[in-house]
Amino acid sequence: MDDTARERPSSVAAAALLGQMKRAIFDGSRIAVIQRDLENHVLYANAAALAMSGVAHVEDLRLDLLFAGEAGRVLDDETRGRRNGELGAYRVTLARQDDPSRQLAVEVTGLPLMDARGQVVGSLGFFRSLQHQVLTDRLRELTLRHAGRADLLPSMAEALRAELPFDLMLVSRVVADEQSWESEIVFNHPPFQQDVPTAWYPLNEAQRVYMETHDGGFHDFETAMSEAPWAEMADEPICRQMHAMALKSSMWRRITRGQGDDERTVATLTLLSRERGAYDETQQALFNQLPLVETVLCALDHAAQQRDERQLRLFRDLNRSTDIQGACRCLADALVEIFDWAHVALFRVDSARDAIVRVASARRDAMGHAVDTGAIWGDDVRDIRQGVLGHVVESMSAVNVPDTTRTDAFGPPPEDPSIRSVLAVPILFDDAERVRFIVHVDDPRVNAFSRDHVARLTGLAAEVAGAMQRISDLTLLAECVDNVSDPIIATDARLRIRRVNRAAEQLFDRSRQALVGQSLLPLFEDPQPLEALLRGTEAGERIGEMRVARPPCESTSGDAGSSVEPAAAAGVSGAAEPPPTSVFVTRRDFPGQLGGHVFIARDLRPIRRSVQLEFLEETAYELAVETQAPLGLAMSWLESQLETAHEATQKSAARGDTTRMRDLQAVLRQLGRVKHAFTRLAMYNREARNRSRLPCVIRLDSELQALLASLTVSERAKVELKGFEQAVEIEADHTQLHIAVESLLSVLLRASPETGRVLLTLVPDDDAVFLRLRGKLPPARRQGARFGAPEAAQADLRLANPLIARLMKSQNGSFKLNALPDDTTEFVLGFPHRRPHG
């Protein structure tokens, strides 16, 4: 054997050695190995190479198809290197023969194969897949490029499907604590609709323990859902729907945030395939190594950032809001967009009416934006003691109804059958004594609200409560200012008008839009006090009386916004009282940080009229009091003269005496009318009704005797007084006592028949003395075109009853009216006994 034979083995030995290597190493290797000649004919390929190329047999493997396009040029260059006996190491992108659209990134190491003579006869290539690295780079690129965009998860799904085929991918957001684990499907690819829409899936204890102790895995889907702990979920609508989709295999992994003790699960990523055994340990390892955590967290953080931005915008809008209904609409719109809920309504608890009133509501449109439903204040009123809202008012805590068809604890289910879940959260003000507003959310999905939703909405309700309270108080204050009768003008430090109420619009005969922004000075004829205030030489709160400068008369075809019709401004139909020309102006300053003034312009006409009326009332009362005794004496004297004339007429039939009697009767009738008018004047007087002027000790029996003595002969004959043997003393106002007794006695005398009797009875008691006046008061009957005496008496009685009751009450007395049989009426006046003094 020569030296050459000793240095190189024979071709037979080399072939035998290579065959042993193929069987022992290459056939079971995960690295693709391909042996070819220099004409690119494949002589050997292991199982990994066949799988990489997408063919079943070595005879079907063609390098010209595998190295397509630019890869073919690289192959030609490397073949020349092998001919020269050079080693090769290069990266190239291959195309699968079964699907040329699928690209394979590989790193190739090429070894030249020589025959016994040292001539290169072929090449042995080792193909290491770079798909994991390429896919990793691709996912990181997508995460960077699509961060903050809604298409991040769809792009991730399409990139993942090329290497890990699936028929359905699910991303579920997880809310977990020590007591519960809830998940919600937030993304699915390709999109599909649930047969029974369900948002959140709560796990039982065994399922929660399983999820906490496993980081992921691959399963036979049908087998996993038929065994513990997932067998209990087999009847869930979504599980039945997945079985109907013929899904056979699944692979999942947890998405966590934080490290060490702070690590917590925030989501799960699941792949499902219709192919049985679609996933194995290799794919599970690749699935776990891919940077999917960063991508999913980026998508979840983007949604959370959008919610935070929308919540921040909500707070800004509430800070600018001055109307409670507008604030409720703003809150309803924001909640729809923050939580992606179907419908949100705001209710106000009206404790005065024992009702819950809807203020505003919003719904989600197809684009996910909030749309106002057109609800107006009070169009939906509910009982404060019924339903979910009534329970919230009573318990002052949130209520979450996962499925309205499976519970009747809060009354019958909603009238709308599409509503499956209800969440109601109270809004409490600082006093925390009762519920002021309620956020009511309904959704067509089952379990639409998680424990996290309840906690977050409760926290948000507490955060907006202060703003809602401020806006409620501001709305109430604005309504009070706007409806007060005095004109109110708010200005800045330069006396430019900021706001006016309706009374100010009527005062200046201009609309609010025309007044706001202009100076206050031109609105008055002589604004010297205002000019002094502007210069800083006058800072008093009493500006004084000022005359309003009226705008020149304009035609009706002028600017409609420059004036206000007086009738419209007054809010009544027909002619309205013209606005005043002179007003008394007072001023208060805003707090120093705000700057500006508040002017109140009071109309002087009601003030002058009030002073005049007060003087007239006081004068009328004094006149009525002073005329009682003189009129009584005059009527008594005239009655005695009439009796004398009557006796003289009976003795002698003198014509002059008859005429004198007729004249005396006419004068007595006129004086009676005057006395009755003065009595009514004193009784209706405000000063007489409100309080006793001169309370004193009065002997009631003597006063009644004096009162009967003042009656005419015919009237005195109808009255019977049942006195008391002892003196009866009371404490009362002398004039008001006479007014009350004379008024009631006059009613009974005028309404009783000619033969009727009026009975006065004194009934002393331990603490009070009761005077009973009883007489006939038959039903009034119309007599022709005029009312008779009974009708007039009953009209006086209807007017006098409430006034006499208040008059007696002001004297610590009482008044009662009793209807007795036979058209008999009884008035009972109660007076306090005289109290000992000293």
C-alpha positions, 0 to 999 in steps of 0.5 A: 500500500502506497502513501496515498492509499494510507492518507485517504480511505477508499471510495467504498470505505468513505461511502460506508462511513457516510451511510453509517453517519446518515443512519446514526445521526442525520436521520434523527436530527432536527437539523435538515441535512441534504446531500447533492451532487454538483449538478444540484441533484439531491442524493439524500435528505433526512426527515427534517429536510423533507418537512422543511421542503414540503415534500414526502420523498427524496425523489420529489425534492428539487433544489431549483424550486427550493432555491427560487429567485435570489436564492438560486443565484446564491446557490450557484455562487456557493456551488462554485465554492464547493468545486474549489473545495471550500467550506460555505456558511451563508443565510438564504430564504427558501420557498417551500415546494408545496406552498411557494408563498411560504418563505423559510429563513435558514442558515446553511453550512456547506461541506464539499464531498470528494471521491477517492482521487480527491476530486469534489463530487458533491456537497453536504449541506446542513440547514438550520432554521432561522424561522424562530429568530425571524419570527421573533424579529418580526414580532418585535418589529410589529410591536414597535411599528403598530404600538398604539394602534388597533391593528397590533393584535391582528398583525401579530396573529397573521405573523404567528399563523405562518409558523404556528398554524391555527384556526382560531386565536383568542386573547383573554384579559384576566382579572384575578385576585386571591378569591376569584379569577375572571377572564374576558375575550378581548380579541379573536382571530379570525373574528367570530360572533358568539351565539350567546354573547358572554363577556366574563367567565368566572372560574371555580376554585379547581379551575383557578388553582389549575390556571395559577399552577400552570404556565401553559400547555397543549391539549386535545381540546375535546378531551380537556373539556370533558375532564376535570376541572374544565368539564363544568364549562362544557355546557357554556355556550361558547364551548358548545360553539367551539365544538360545533366549529370542530376544533380538536387541538389547543395550545395556550400560555399565560401573559404576566406582568411584573417579576418575582412576588409582584408577578401577576397574570393579566391575560392568556393567549390560546391557539385552536386548530381543527387538526388533531394533534396539531401542536407538540412539544417543539411548537410549545417551546417555540410558542413560549420563546416568542416575545408574545408577552410584550405584544399582548401587553402593548395592546392591552396597555394601548386600550388602558391608555385610551380609557385613561385619556377618555377618563381624563377628558371626562374630568375636564368636561365635568370641570367646565360643566355648569348644568347638571343635565349636561354633566349627566350626559357627559358622564354617560357618554364617557362611561360608554366609551371608557368601558365599551358598554352598550347602554348607560343611563344616569338617574337622579333620586328624587326623595321629595317624590319618592321616585327615581328619575332618568336624567340622561342616557347614551348608547354605543354605535357601530364604531364604538362611539357614544350616541345620545339616546335623546332621553329628556329629564323625567321621561322615565320615572321609577318607584324608589322602593322597587327593582335594582335601582330601589335596592341601590337606594336602600343599600347605598351600594352597587348591584351587579346582576350577571343574568337577568333571566336567572334571578328574581331577587330584584323584581321581574326582569326588564321589559326589553328581552335583549337586556341580560346583564345590569349594573347599578352603582350609587353616587354619594355626595359628601354628606353620604346620607343618601344616594343622589344619583345612580349609574345604571348600565345594561348590556345584551351579554351575559356576565357583562360586568366583572368584579373589576368593573364594579370596583372601577365604576365605584371608584369613578363614581366617588371621584366624580361625586364632588364635581356632581355635587358642585354642579348640582349646587351651581345648577340650583343657584343658577335656577334661583338667580334666574327666577328671582324677581329682582334683576341681577347683573354680574360683571367683571372688574371693568363692568363688562357684563358676564351674566344676567337673569331674566328679570334683568333682560326685562329691565333693559328690554334686551336679550341675554345675548345682546347684554353679555359682553357689553359695558354696564355704563350705557344702560343707565342715563346718569352712570356717575356712581358706576364711573366712580366705582370704575375709577376706584373712588367709590367702593360702597355697596349702596349705589343708589337710585338710577334711571334705566336708559331705554333703547330707541324704538325700533321697527319689528323688522329689526334684529330679533336678538336685540330686544325682548318683548315685555310679555314674553319676558314676563312669561305671561300672555296678554299685556304685561306691566312695563319694566321700571324706569328707576331702580335702586342698585346695590353691589357686592364684590366677587372673591378677590381671585375672581374679580368683578361685581354683582349688581342687584337692581330693585324696582322702586315701584313695589317698595313704594306700593308696599309702604303705601299699602302698609300705611293704608292698612294701618289707617284702615284698621285704626279707623275700623276700631275707632268707629265701632263704639260710635256707630254702636251708640248712634244705632242704639240711640236711633233705635230708641227714637224709632221705638218712641216713634212707633209707640206714638204712631200706635196712639195717634195715626199721625202721618208725620210720625209714620214718615219719621219712622220710615226715615229712621229705618232707612238711616238705621239700614245705612248705618248697619251697612257702614258698621258691617263694612268697617267690621269686614275691613278690620277682619280682613286686615293683615295686621288684625289677622296676624297678632293681637294688638292689645291683649287684656282681661275681658269679662266675656258675659258682659261683652256679650250683653253689650253686644246684644244691646247694640242689635236692632229690636228685631234682631235682638228678639231672635237671639237668646243668651244662656249666660253663666251665674259667675263672672267669666274672664278671658284674655283676648283682644277687645276689638278682635273679639267683637269682630269675630262674634259680630261676624258670626252672629251677623251670618246666623241672623241674616240667614235664619228665617223670620221665626228662627232663633239664634242661641248663644251659650257660654260653657266655661272649662278648666283651661278655656271658655267656649262660646257656642253660637247655634242657628239655622243655616239652610242651603242657599237657593238662587232667587231670580237674578240676585242672591237672597240673604242666605246666599249672601250670608253663606258667601260671607261665611266662606270668606270669614271662616279661615280668617276667623280661625287665624284670628282666634289662633293668634289669641291662643284660642280656637274656632270650630264649625259643626254641622248639626241635623235640621240645617242647624249650624254651630260655631264654637269659639274657644278663649283662654281663661284669665291667667293670674299675674304677679 
